[in-house]
Amino acid sequence: MRAMVLDAPGRPLRAAGIARPRPGPGQVLLEVSACAVCRTDLHVADGELPHPKLPLVPGHEIVGRVAAVGPGAARFREGDRIGVPWLGGACGVCAFCGSDRENLCDRARFTGYDIDGGYAEQTLADERFCFRIPEGYPDLQAAPLLCAGLIGYRSLAAAGDANRLGLYGFGGAAHIVSQVARYQGRTVFAFTRPGDDAGRRFALECGADWAGGSDETPPEPLDAAIMFAPVGALVPVALKAVSKGGTVVCAGIHMSDIPSFPYSILWGERSVRSVANLTRRDGEEFLKIAPLVPVRTEVEAYPLERANEALQALREGRVRGAAVLQNRF
């Protein structure tokens, strides 16, 4: 089957013909129709996340139809349309798993990192970590929900009941979470790259109440800020923008180093926290909320063979919404 393969970090993906996988116990085999391109894929390809499985088929925002089920798999039937997220498995017995924090499991396995992912015609997944795709979402529009949407949703929950919400970095995740935040009655302040007029317009189209560069001060203090941009230097900037008692949520799996900053901008019971991965509960909750908003995803489609172009466009900040790889059968 066709696949795009990472042989070593720092190298372009290689178009390859690889063996078609067979589902083992508890697994499902998916005929992949769409796989969104995530910034985490960039971090893996660029070597910023260490020790991926190599060679590796990246991709963890996967939508497809069940082509076959392995022994003991009973959640889905052939033909069901399902999605595969970043969290591909967890041990189920550790203290984290036992306290609904499987996202922190030390033995967790991740799609497109420890497990071959969706930059291919077919892929395998543990059926316990897959989700049914809500009706009304075409495959291309559904794919970004499976990471950009889920991480955005978990980050929004970490922001608590903040009404005035700042979003730093307006890409795949922010353009989804801004819609959810507005649905919940929050006021959204979007921060884009300085001078990115197109990005500001896009943020306003997605429901932001205000949009400006990350070098600008919002028109009023924020209750919380979510950092989607993997730029550590923006953390002190966001801390200065949040009011006393406010929270800065770092949503990325990788971020450049956070520079030192004066205690005065943390004082006043402000806090900085991170969000790591996702849980299955996040997925079930978000995929119920998304059709109610309704969340609309903006996508730019690329054929599977142009995965390197999609990654480069994301790297350069040229993607409006989310890039999605599409298989045509």
N, C-alpha and C positions, 0 to 999 in steps of 0.2 A: 504494500500500500504506500501511498505518498505521505511523506512527513517532512517537517523541517527540524533539523537536528543541530544541537549545540555540542560541538566536540570539545571545546575548551573556552573558558571565559576570555573575552576580548576578541574572539573571532566571529565573523558573520555566521549565521545559521546556514547549514548545508541542506539543499534539497536532496532527498534520498528516498530510495525504495526500501522499506523494512518489512519484516514478517508481520502478518496480521495476528494480533493477540487473541488468545483464547481465555474466556472467563474461568477463574478458579472458584473455590468455595466462597459463597457470599458476594461474588462480584457480578457486575453487569458489563456487557460489551455495548458501547455506544457507537452508532454511526454519527460522526460529528458533522453538524451542519454549520455551526458558527462557534468561534472562540475569540473573545475580546482580548485585546492586547493591554496588559496592565504595566504600570511602572515597576512593579515587582519583577516582571519578566526582564525589564531593563537592568535592574539590580543584579539579577542572576547572570544575564548575558555579559554584563560589564565586570563581573567578578567582585561586586560589592557585597554579595551574600556568599559566604564561603562554603566550600564542600558540597556542591550539588552533585547529584548522580550524573555521571558522565559515561558515555554520551547520553544526552538528555533531549527528550521532546518537551519543549516548554508549553506553557499555556494552562490557565486554571480558571477561566470563566467560560465554561463549556456548555453548549446546548446541543442536544442530539436526541436521536431515537434509539430506544433499546433494541439492539439487533439479536442479542442472545443473553441468557442468564446462566450463571454457574450453579453448581450443586448447592442446595440449601438457600439460594436466593429466592425470596418470595414477595418482596415489597412491590416489584414492578413486573410488568409483562412486556413481551415483545411488542414494539410499536409505541410504547409510552414515550412521551416527550419529557425529558428530565434535564436537570442541570447539575454540573459538578463544580464545587467551589475549591478554594485554596486548601482548606483543611480536608485532607484525604483519609485520615484515620487517627485514632488515639488509643491508648492502652486500655482504657475503661476501668482500671483498678486502682490508679494512684489517687492521692489526696485531691489533686486538682480535678480529675475526672469525677470523683465522688462528690464534689461540691459544685457541680455545674460550671466548672472552669476548665473544660477540656481544651480550650484554646491555649492553655499554659502547660499542657502535658509534656513532660520531658521526652516522651517516646512518640510524640505526634509525628505524623508523616504528611507531607504537603505535595499537592498536585503540581506538576510542572517543576518540581524541585527534587523531592525524594522519589517521586513516581512520575512516569512519563505522562505528559498532559495532552492538551487538545490541539496542538499545531500538527494535526494529522487527520487522516480520513476516519480512523477509528481509535478508540481509547478504552481502557478498562477503569472501573471505579468500584470502590466498596459501596454497596447499595445503601448501607446505613448512613452514609455521608452525602447522599444525593437528595435533590429536591425536585418536586413536581413544578413545572413552569406554569404560572397563571395563564389562563386563556386570555386572548386579546393582545398578547405580546408576540409579534413575529420573532423568529429565531435571532435575527441580527439585533433587534432592540432588546431582547431578553438577556443576551450574553453579558452586558455590563452590569446587570443587576447582581451577578453572582460573586463579585468582589468589590467593584466600585460602590455598588449599592449596599452590600452587606457591611463593609468596613465603614462607610459613611453612616450607616444606621447605628452601628455600635459606638462610633465616635459621638454621634448626636446624643445617645443615651448617657455617655460619659460626661457630656456637657451639662447634665442635670436639667433643671427647669429654666435655664438661661433664656431670657426673652430676647435680648440684643445679642445676636450671634455673629461673630466674625468668621469668615472662611478664607484662609490664606492658601492661595493656589487654586485656580478655578479650572479644573479639568474633569476627568471622568467621574470621580467621586463627588466633587463639590456640585457639579451640575445636577446630580441626582438628589443629594442631601438638601440642597437649597429648596427643592420642591417639597420635600417632606417637612422641612422646618416651617415653610410658609403655610402648609396644610395644618400644622400644629399651632399656628397663630404667632409664630416668632417673627421678629424683625431681622432681616439678613443683610449683612454688610460683606461684600465680596472684595477680596484683594487679589489683583492680578499682577503680572510682571509690569514693572514701571514702563509706561509708554505703550502698553498693549491696548490700543483703543478697540480693536476687534474683540479682545477678551472681555473688556468692560461691557460692550454691547451685548455679548453673549450672556454674561452674568445677569444683566437686567432682563433679557428675554426669558431667562430661567426663573425669574421671580425675585431676584435680589432687590432690596429696597434702595441700596446705594452700592456703587462700584467705583473703585479707585485703585491706584497702584499700591504695592506693598510698602512703598516709601511714604505713603500719605497717612495722615491721622484721620480716623473716622469722625463723622460729625458729632457723635456722642459716645460716651464710654461704653465699652462692651461688657456684657455679663460673662461671656465665655468666648473663646476662640478655638477653632479647630485648624491644625496645621496639616494641610495636605501636601504642600510644597516641601520637598526633602532638604530644606535649607535651614541648618541649625541657627544661623545668624538671625532668622526671623523670630526665634523664640523670645529673646529680650524685647524685640519690637512689639510682639503681641502682648507680653506682660505689661508693657507701658500703656497699652490700649485698653486693658481690662480694668474694671473698677475693683475696689476692695471686695474680697470674697470671691473674686472671679477665678476661672479655671482656664488654663491653656492645655488643650488636648493634642498630643502628637500622634497622628494617625498612621504615619508611614512605618513600614518594616525596617527601613534604613533611612538615616538622616546624617548629613554632615555634622561635624562637631559643633556643639553649642558653645559659643564664646562665654567667657566670664562676664558677669553683670553685677551691678551693685545690689546689695540686699534690699535697698529701699524700694525697688520695683517689685520685689517678691513680698515684702512686708504688707501687712493688712490682710492676712489670711488668704492671699492669692496662692494658687497651686499650679504645678506643672505635672502632668501625668501622661502616660502613653497608653495606646490601645494595641493589643497584640492579637492578630489573627481573628478568628470568629468562632462562635459556637453554633451548633445545629439549631439551638433555640433562636439565635439571632436570625438565621435563615428562614425559619418557619414564620417568625413574627413579621419580618420585613416583607416577605413575599405575599403576606396577607394584606399589609398596608399599601403596598405599591399600587395595586389596581384601584384602591379607594381614593388616592390623591387626585387623579391618577398620575403616577410618575411617567414621564415621557423621556426616553433616552435619545440623544442626538448621536448618530454614529457615522463613521466614514468607513466604508467597506473596502477590503483588499482581498484579492485572491490569495489562497494559501501560499503560493509560490513567492508572493511579494511580502512575506513576513518581515524581511530585513528593512524594506522601505517603510513599513508601518512602525517598526521599532525606531527607526531614525527620525521619522516625523514626530513621534512622541518625545524622543530625546531632545529635539529642537523646539518643542512647544508649538508645533504646527497643527495639532489635532484639535478640532472643535468637538468637544464631547469625548467620545471614545472611538478608538480604532478597533475594527472587528475583522478577523479573518473569516473568509467564507469559502466553504466547500461547495462545488457544483458537481452534482452526480448525473 
